[in-house]
Structure formats: structure tokens, C-alpha cells
């Protein structure tokens, strides 16, 4: 069961080591520019970059990656509007 899930994730998310390397590289670029961000903004950026890494390492046509990015991009807006 777990092996089946891991194989499916590899197909949609790419090789884990490659995806993690891309994600960490993207996140490291942003760290010096985060001084005035809220925790919600920081985490949203981290998750968006994580999803971008999955797109680059895995299946760019996997709809969930794009839907997740849109969701994470909306969290700081909800925070600013007092809805979070």
C-alpha cells in the first residue's frame, strides 16, 4: 500500500531528492528578503515554492499543484482582510 502511494507520488511530484533540492534552492534565495513578512506570508511563500519544485521535478500537468499554489497565494489576502 505505502509503496503504491510512493510510486504515484514519484510520478506526479518527481524524484524526492530532486524535488527537495529544487525546493531548498528556491527557498534559500528568498530568505534574506523575508524580514517584514508575517508568519502566514512566509509559510505561504514556502509552500508555493514547494509546489513549484514539484512542478519542475514532476508532472507539470498535475492540476493539484496549480490549485494548491492558488490556495496558498490566497492565505495572506485572507490574513490582511482579517479572515484568517
LOMIRO-839022 format. One line per 5 residues: number of its first residue (from 1); their letters; for each residue x, z, y of N, C-alpha, C. Coordinates in nm, 4 decimals, always signed. Example, Ala and Ser with C-alpha at 12.3 -4.5 7.8 and 13.67 -1.06 7.14 Angstrom:
1 = as = +1.3190,+0.7800,-0.5690,+1.2300,+0.7800,-0.4500,+1.3200,+0.7800,-0.3300; +1.2850,+0.7080,-0.2250,+1.3670,+0.7140,-0.1060,+1.2900,+0.7870,+0.0030
This chain:
1 = xxxxx = +0.0820,+0.0000,-0.1195,+0.0000,+0.0000,+0.0000,+0.0868,+0.0000,+0.1264; +0.1819,+0.0939,+0.1357,+0.2686,+0.1015,+0.2536,+0.3548,-0.0238,+0.2647; +0.4059,-0.0711,+0.1526,+0.4901,-0.1917,+0.1545,+0.4110,-0.3128,+0.2037; +0.2856,-0.3210,+0.1670,+0.1992,-0.4304,+0.2125,+0.1813,-0.4247,+0.3649; +0.1600,-0.3050,+0.4170,+0.1450,-0.2867,+0.5623,+0.2743,-0.3242,+0.6331
6 = xxxxx = +0.3878,-0.2812,+0.5790,+0.5167,-0.3121,+0.6404,+0.5431,-0.4623,+0.6423; +0.5055,-0.5315,+0.5375,+0.5239,-0.6766,+0.5332,+0.4352,-0.7464,+0.6357; +0.3116,-0.6981,+0.6509,+0.2215,-0.7550,+0.7516,+0.2770,-0.7311,+0.8919; +0.3268,-0.6113,+0.9175,+0.3842,-0.5795,+1.0491,+0.5072,-0.6648,+1.0769; +0.5872,-0.6895,+0.9753,+0.7062,-0.7732,+0.9947,+0.6649,-0.9142,+1.0363
11 = xxxxx = +0.5562,-0.9629,+0.9806,+0.5078,-1.0956,+1.0149,+0.4568,-1.1009,+1.1590; +0.3839,-0.9986,+1.2023,+0.3260,-1.0001,+1.3371,+0.4193,-0.9417,+1.4424; +0.4990,-0.8417,+1.4049,+0.5834,-0.7697,+1.5018,+0.7300,-0.8085,+1.4947; +0.7684,-0.8803,+1.3908,+0.9071,-0.9201,+1.3750,+0.9883,-0.8163,+1.3006; +1.1125,-0.8495,+1.2755,+1.2055,-0.7568,+1.2111,+1.2202,-0.6333,+1.2993
16 = xxxxx = +1.2034,-0.5158,+1.2417,+1.2015,-0.3910,+1.3187,+1.3294,-0.3711,+1.3997; +1.4443,-0.3976,+1.3398,+1.5702,-0.3756,+1.4103,+1.5833,-0.4688,+1.5303; +1.5426,-0.5929,+1.5144,+1.5486,-0.6891,+1.6254,+1.4518,-0.6474,+1.7349; +1.3292,-0.6147,+1.6961,+1.2275,-0.5741,+1.7932,+1.2721,-0.4501,+1.8704; +1.3271,-0.3530,+1.8007,+1.3727,-0.2297,+1.8663,+1.4890,-0.2565,+1.9610
21 = xxxxx = +1.5791,-0.3453,+1.9222,+1.6913,-0.3809,+2.0092,+1.6400,-0.4466,+2.1380; +1.5473,-0.5399,+2.1246,+1.4900,-0.6053,+2.2425,+1.4199,-0.5029,+2.3309; +1.3380,-0.4166,+2.2703,+1.2628,-0.3165,+2.3470,+1.3564,-0.2238,+2.4242; +1.4592,-0.1743,+2.3578,+1.5513,-0.0827,+2.4247,+1.6292,-0.1529,+2.5352; +1.6666,-0.2774,+2.5137,+1.7377,-0.3536,+2.6177,+1.6496,-0.3707,+2.7409
26 = xxxxx = +1.5236,-0.4056,+2.7203,+1.4314,-0.4222,+2.8326,+1.4086,-0.2901,+2.9058; +1.3912,-0.1818,+2.8318,+1.3662,-0.0504,+2.8927,+1.4871,-0.0023,+2.9726; +1.6083,-0.0236,+2.9192,+1.7293,+0.0198,+2.9895,+1.7423,-0.0480,+3.1258; +1.7001,-0.1728,+3.1349,+1.7054,-0.2452,+3.2619,+1.6186,-0.1763,+3.3675; +1.5058,-0.1204,+3.3242,+1.4099,-0.0634,+3.4205,+1.4399,+0.0806,+3.4598
31 = xxxxx = +1.5154,+0.1532,+3.3829,+1.5351,+0.2961,+3.4081,+1.5819,+0.3320,+3.5491; +1.6765,+0.2611,+3.6089,+1.7213,+0.3004,+3.7442,+1.6150,+0.2828,+3.8527; +1.5094,+0.2113,+3.8239,+1.4088,+0.1791,+3.9251,+1.2811,+0.2614,+3.9112; +1.2831,+0.3659,+3.8308,+1.1629,+0.4432,+3.7992,+1.1471,+0.5730,+3.8783; +1.2288,+0.5946,+3.9781,+1.2331,+0.7242,+4.0450,+1.0998,+0.7694,+4.1018
36 = xxxxx = +1.0238,+0.6801,+4.1587,+0.8998,+0.7185,+4.2258,+0.7747,+0.6887,+4.1440; +0.7891,+0.6716,+4.0138,+0.6744,+0.6393,+3.9299,+0.6151,+0.7649,+3.8671; +0.4839,+0.7609,+3.8437,+0.4191,+0.8700,+3.7714,+0.4480,+0.8550,+3.6229; +0.4166,+0.9578,+3.5471,+0.4340,+0.9508,+3.4020,+0.3479,+0.8400,+3.3420; +0.2285,+0.8213,+3.3942,+0.1400,+0.7152,+3.3448,+0.2027,+0.5789,+3.3716
41 = xxxxx = +0.2579,+0.5597,+3.4905,+0.3216,+0.4324,+3.5230,+0.4438,+0.4081,+3.4351; +0.5254,+0.5102,+3.4158,+0.6446,+0.4967,+3.3320,+0.6076,+0.4617,+3.1882; +0.5121,+0.5350,+3.1331,+0.4739,+0.5108,+2.9941,+0.4065,+0.3750,+2.9781; +0.3273,+0.3357,+3.0763,+0.2643,+0.2039,+3.0706,+0.3699,+0.0943,+3.0701; +0.4704,+0.1076,+3.1547,+0.5789,+0.0096,+3.1565,+0.6517,+0.0091,+3.0223
46 = xxxxx = +0.6819,+0.1278,+2.9681,+0.7489,+0.1343,+2.8378,+0.6681,+0.0625,+2.7306; +0.5383,+0.0862,+2.7283,+0.4553,+0.0249,+2.6250,+0.4406,-0.1259,+2.6456; +0.4328,-0.1683,+2.7700,+0.4275,-0.3122,+2.7978,+0.5564,-0.3794,+2.7509; +0.6698,-0.3179,+2.7798,+0.7977,-0.3739,+2.7346,+0.8080,-0.3728,+2.5822; +0.7542,-0.2684,+2.5207,+0.7499,-0.2603,+2.3741,+0.6695,-0.3770,+2.3177
51 = xxxxx = +0.5560,-0.4046,+2.3788,+0.4714,-0.5154,+2.3334,+0.5389,-0.6504,+2.3589; +0.6077,-0.6638,+2.4707,+0.6820,-0.7873,+2.4982,+0.7893,-0.8081,+2.3910; +0.8560,-0.7009,+2.3512,+0.9569,-0.7116,+2.2454,+0.8942,-0.7590,+2.1148; +0.7733,-0.7116,+2.0853,+0.7043,-0.7573,+1.9645,+0.6707,-0.9051,+1.9732; +0.6313,-0.9493,+2.0918,+0.6010,-1.0915,+2.1121,+0.7261,-1.1749,+2.0894
56 = xxxxx = +0.8382,-1.1300,+2.1449,+0.9633,-1.2053,+2.1338,+1.0198,-1.2042,+1.9921; +1.0065,-1.0919,+1.9229,+1.0639,-1.0794,+1.7883,+0.9686,-1.1262,+1.6790; +0.8400,-1.1224,+1.7081,+0.7416,-1.1521,+1.6040,+0.6577,-1.2744,+1.6350; +0.5291,-1.2588,+1.6149,+0.4346,-1.3699,+1.6314,+0.3777,-1.3675,+1.7736; +0.4164,-1.4622,+1.8579,+0.3673,-1.4629,+1.9959,+0.2193,-1.4984,+2.0060
61 = xxxxx = +0.1616,-1.5442,+1.8973,+0.0197,-1.5789,+1.8967,-0.0673,-1.4687,+1.8376; -0.0080,-1.3535,+1.8122,-0.0846,-1.2383,+1.7630,-0.1588,-1.1789,+1.8825; -0.2874,-1.2018,+1.8873,-0.3704,-1.1666,+2.0029,-0.3570,-1.0196,+2.0448; -0.3451,-0.9296,+1.9489,-0.3390,-0.7862,+1.9805,-0.2250,-0.7509,+2.0747; -0.1119,-0.8206,+2.0649,-0.0006,-0.7922,+2.1563,-0.0463,-0.8098,+2.3008
66 = xxxxx = -0.1134,-0.9197,+2.3276,-0.1563,-0.9532,+2.4632,-0.2681,-0.8617,+2.5108; -0.3599,-0.8278,+2.4214,-0.4686,-0.7364,+2.4556,-0.4116,-0.5989,+2.4896; -0.3145,-0.5542,+2.4101,-0.2525,-0.4240,+2.4359,-0.1820,-0.4213,+2.5716; -0.1123,-0.5290,+2.6066,-0.0454,-0.5354,+2.7374,-0.1481,-0.5204,+2.8489; -0.2594,-0.5909,+2.8372,-0.3643,-0.5813,+2.9393,-0.4175,-0.4388,+2.9495
71 = xxxxx = -0.4343,-0.3737,+2.8374,-0.4826,-0.2356,+2.8374,-0.3850,-0.1407,+2.9044; -0.2574,-0.1521,+2.8695,-0.1569,-0.0651,+2.9312,-0.1410,-0.0936,+3.0804; -0.1583,-0.2189,+3.1217,-0.1483,-0.2531,+3.2636,-0.2631,-0.1914,+3.3432; -0.3733,-0.1642,+3.2793,-0.4878,-0.1055,+3.3482,-0.4810,+0.0464,+3.3621; -0.3994,+0.1134,+3.2824,-0.3926,+0.2592,+3.2893,-0.3468,+0.3111,+3.4263
76 = xxxxx = -0.2411,+0.2550,+3.4877,-0.2041,+0.3039,+3.6209,-0.3139,+0.2789,+3.7251; -0.3901,+0.1722,+3.7095,-0.5008,+0.1463,+3.8013,-0.6060,+0.2554,+3.7858; -0.6373,+0.2900,+3.6625,-0.7334,+0.3985,+3.6382,-0.6826,+0.5302,+3.6979; -0.5530,+0.5541,+3.6847,-0.4944,+0.6753,+3.7425,-0.5095,+0.6763,+3.8942; -0.4798,+0.5636,+3.9577,-0.4896,+0.5547,+4.1042,-0.6334,+0.5723,+4.1526
81 = xxxx = -0.7266,+0.5297,+4.0712,-0.8687,+0.5402,+4.1084,-0.9307,+0.6730,+4.0649; -0.8480,+0.7629,+4.0103,-0.8954,+0.8941,+3.9683,-0.9790,+0.8939,+3.8416; -0.9684,+0.7890,+3.7638,-1.0461,+0.7773,+3.6395,-0.9673,+0.8206,+3.5158; -0.8445,+0.8600,+3.5349,-0.7601,+0.8975,+3.4206,-0.7119,+1.0392,+3.4385
